[in-house]
Amino acid sequence: MMGLIRDRWAHHNMEMNESHNYKFELANHDTFVLSQKKRPALITNTFGENHSPVFLARSIAVAMGIRFIIMVTICSAIVINSLFNQTTPISLNESYCGPCPKNWICYRNNCYQFFNESKSWSQSQASCISQNSSLLKIYSREDQDFFKLVKSYHWMGLVQNPTNGSWHWEDGSILSPNQLTLVEVQNGTCAVYGSSFKGYTEHCLNPNTYICMQRIV
């Protein structure tokens, strides 16, 4: 009788152990399933974190683009400034019209030539006369507006009358404030053209480059 009870008890314990193992395996299976279901969220999170390098790359690209634009702007400003500092307005060299001498600049029916050789005022005047022209005269700021770009100093046909101290052009006409602003920087009876329709007094014997002009009309 005791042996029978012992066998039943052993069989009961075996069933309990098998039931426990089954529940343990079932729990593990459920945990694995849940982990598989949660995995897409982890992947999504991982993808979300990958947005940071993409954002960084875009930021670097934008910064490089801005830097490129700034460099282009600076280079353009340097080129434009160098062109404006030339003795002769380069953009006008291709302009030729009317009866202007060869290689002279024709602008609004006037002929101009910039000479790079340095001479006194009287020598410059004689050079212009030999070429059937006169030293530069400013008639109108509107008609001769390209002279505002000139940066160097050139003799022009403006001298001071020793009798009354007035300033007049080679043709005898009196200097008008609407034509030119004359700045007295030293004791001189001749004048050089500077820039932006400004003239500066200069000793007539000092060497300077000069501009010859033929007025067509």
Disulfide bonds with the S-S distance in Angstrom:
Cys97-Cys106 1.65
Cys100-Cys111 1.91
Cys128-Cys212 1.89
Cys190-Cys204 1.89
